[in-house]
């Protein structure tokens, strides 16, 4: 196996050299990290959780049979219908 053509596609373009030209400079990377940090801080400050983990787990257990879910013992089964009592 020869590595003479490494980095070259069928068109003859040297992708290794092309990648070097497309790289970001340190100032670009630093600015991107600062922006990402700012956005993350804003999200964390304004975050209010609205979901309950218990509700999520119950929902997943109720609907797992629809998606081929399994339990430790066997495949998940549809929940049994709740029959109303007369008295």
C-alpha positions as CSV (number, residue, x, y, z in Angstrom):
1,X,0.0,0.0,0.0
2,X,1.5,3.3,-1.0
3,X,0.8,6.6,0.8
4,X,2.2,8.8,-2.0
5,X,-1.3,10.1,-2.8
6,X,-2.3,10.6,0.8
7,X,-4.7,13.5,1.2
8,X,-5.6,13.8,-2.4
9,X,-9.0,13.1,-3.8
10,X,-9.9,12.0,-7.3
11,X,-9.7,15.6,-8.5
12,X,-6.1,16.0,-7.4
13,X,-6.8,18.6,-4.7
14,X,-4.5,18.2,-1.7
15,X,-7.0,18.3,1.2
16,X,-4.2,18.4,3.8
17,X,-3.0,21.7,2.5
18,X,-6.6,23.0,2.1
19,X,-7.4,22.1,5.7
20,X,-4.4,24.1,6.9
21,X,-5.7,27.2,5.1
22,X,-9.2,26.8,6.6
23,X,-8.1,26.6,10.2
24,X,-9.2,29.3,12.7
25,X,-6.6,31.5,14.3
26,X,-6.1,31.7,18.0
27,X,-8.0,35.0,18.3
28,X,-11.0,33.5,16.5
29,X,-10.9,30.5,18.8
30,X,-10.7,32.7,21.9
31,X,-13.6,34.8,20.7
32,X,-15.7,31.7,20.0
33,X,-15.0,30.3,23.5
34,X,-15.9,33.6,25.1
35,X,-19.2,33.8,23.3
36,X,-20.0,30.2,24.1
37,X,-19.1,30.8,27.8
38,X,-21.4,33.9,27.8
39,X,-24.3,32.1,26.3
40,X,-23.9,29.2,28.7
41,X,-23.8,31.5,31.7
42,X,-27.0,33.2,30.5
43,X,-28.8,29.8,30.1
44,X,-27.7,28.6,33.6
45,X,-28.8,31.9,35.3
46,X,-32.3,31.8,33.7
47,X,-32.9,28.0,33.8
48,X,-35.9,26.8,35.7
49,X,-36.5,23.0,35.6
50,X,-40.1,22.1,34.8
51,X,-39.9,18.4,34.6
52,X,-40.2,15.9,37.4
53,X,-37.9,12.9,37.2
54,X,-40.6,10.7,38.7
55,X,-43.2,11.7,36.1
56,X,-40.7,11.1,33.3
57,X,-39.8,7.6,34.6
58,X,-43.5,6.7,34.9
59,X,-44.2,8.0,31.4
60,X,-41.3,5.9,30.0
61,X,-42.6,2.8,31.8
62,X,-46.1,3.3,30.5
63,X,-45.0,3.8,26.9
64,X,-42.0,1.6,26.6
65,X,-44.0,-1.3,25.1
66,X,-44.7,0.9,22.0
67,X,-41.1,1.1,21.1
68,X,-40.0,-2.5,21.8
69,X,-38.9,-1.8,25.4
70,X,-37.7,-4.5,27.7
71,X,-37.7,-5.1,31.4
72,X,-35.2,-7.2,33.3
73,X,-37.5,-10.2,33.0
74,X,-39.1,-9.9,29.5
75,X,-40.5,-7.6,26.8
76,X,-42.6,-4.7,28.1
77,X,-46.3,-5.3,27.9
78,X,-49.1,-2.8,27.4
79,X,-50.6,-1.6,30.7
80,X,-53.8,-3.3,31.8
81,X,-56.9,-1.2,31.5
82,X,-58.2,0.0,34.8
83,X,-61.8,-1.2,35.3
84,X,-64.0,1.1,37.2
85,X,-65.8,-0.4,40.2
86,X,-69.5,0.1,40.8
87,X,-69.3,0.4,44.6
